[in-house]
Amino acid sequence: MARIRNMAREVAKLFVNERKKLGYPLLDRTQAEKLLKEEG
C-alpha cells in the first residue's frame, strides 16, 4: 500500500511541476500570477 501511495505522490508532484512550467493554464490569470509570484 505504501508503494502505491508513494508513486501517486510522485505523479502528483510531476503534474504540479508541469502546470507550473506552463504558467498554470487551468487557473484564471489572476490566480496564476499570484501563485507564480509567491513561488518566485
KEVO-19925 format. One record per residue: x, y, z of N, C-alpha, C, O in turn; residue number from 1. Coordinates in steps of 0.001 Angstrom, whole numbers, plus 500000, padded with zeros to 6 digits. Layout:
<rs>
R     n.X     n.Y     n.Z    ca.X    ca.Y    ca.Z     c.X     c.Y     c.Z     o.X     o.Y     o.Z  num
R       X       Y       Z       X       Y       Z       X       Y       Z       X       Y       Z  NUM
...
</rs>
This chain:
<rs>
R     n.X     n.Y     n.Z    ca.X    ca.Y    ca.Z     c.X     c.Y     c.Z     o.X     o.Y     o.Z  num
R  500823  498808  500000  500000  500000  500000  500872  501262  500000  500570  502228  499300    1
R  501934  501248  500774  502816  502414  500854  503463  502702  499501  503658  503860  499133    2
R  503794  501644  498766  504421  501830  497459  503488  502570  496504  503923  503466  495781    3
R  502233  502206  496499  501249  502865  495636  501076  504321  496047  501007  505208  495196    4
R  501007  504563  497338  500854  505929  497843  502057  506786  497441  501894  507937  497036    5
R  503257  506228  497553  504461  506966  497167  504491  507252  495669  504893  508336  495247    6
R  504068  506282  494871  504015  506502  493423  503007  507593  493083  503281  508445  492238    7
R  501851  507576  493728  500828  508598  493487  501344  509975  493877  501074  510958  493187    8
R  502079  510053  494972  502651  511325  495423  503636  511873  494386  503632  513068  494090    9
R  504477  510993  493837  505445  511417  492826  504749  511893  491552  505158  512889  490955   10
R  503711  511193  491138  502951  511604  489952  502321  512974  490184  502335  513822  489292   11
R  501773  513195  491367  501163  514489  491684  502202  515601  491647  501921  516690  491146   12
R  503389  515345  492165  504456  516355  492141  504845  516690  490704  505027  517857  490359   13
R  504971  515662  489872  505308  515890  488466  504229  516705  487764  504535  517596  486971   14
R  502971  516400  488053  501862  517129  487448  501917  518605  487833  501776  519478  486976   15
R  502120  518885  489118  502176  520272  489584  503358  520993  488942  503227  522151  488544   16
R  504498  520338  488836  505662  520968  488208  505408  521283  486735  505817  522338  486251   17
R  504746  520393  486029  504414  520649  484623  503450  521827  484493  503619  522672  483613   18
R  502454  521886  485353  501499  523002  485331  502225  524312  485615  501935  525334  484994   19
R  503173  524280  486557  503940  525484  486895  504738  525957  485673  504757  527149  485367   20
R  505395  525021  484979  506175  525368  483787  505302  526041  482731  505758  526924  482004   21
R  504051  525619  482656  503127  526168  481662  502413  527424  482146  501603  527998  481418   22
R  502710  527855  483377  502073  529059  483905  500681  528807  484447  499839  529704  484427   23
R  500428  527612  484927  499129  527232  485497  497975  527571  484547  497123  528395  484882   24
R  497940  526945  483370  496933  527299  482363  495485  526999  482760  494564  527538  482147   25
R  495265  526163  483756  493892  525831  484139  493305  526827  485130  492102  526801  485390   26
R  494138  527706  485688  493657  528723  486623  493352  530007  485870  493871  530235  484777   27
R  492500  530850  486466  492312  532149  485832  493597  532963  486018  494402  532673  486903   28
R  493771  533957  485195  495035  534681  485112  495482  535277  486448  496665  535206  486780   29
R  494566  535859  487220  494970  536497  488478  495469  535472  489489  496445  535730  490193   30
R  494825  534327  489574  495288  533282  490490  496640  532733  490050  497517  532496  490880   31
R  496808  532532  488754  498068  532013  488235  499203  532993  488510  500283  532586  488940   32
R  498968  534275  488268  500007  535275  488517  500375  535327  489996  501550  535453  490340   33
R  499385  535232  490861  499638  535244  492300  500514  534051  492701  501481  534215  493445   34
R  500179  532866  492214  500963  531674  492533  502393  531787  492026  503337  531439  492735   35
R  502552  532269  490808  503886  532386  490236  504735  533388  491008  505937  533177  491170   36
R  504133  534472  491487  504865  535448  492291  505283  534854  493627  506409  535063  494079   37
R  504374  534111  494264  504665  533505  495566  505780  532469  495468  506588  532333  496387   38
R  505823  531747  494367  506803  530675  494209  508134  531178  493670  509127  530450  493665   39
R  508149  532420  493218  509402  533007  492744  509735  532580  491396  510762  532990  490856   40
</rs>
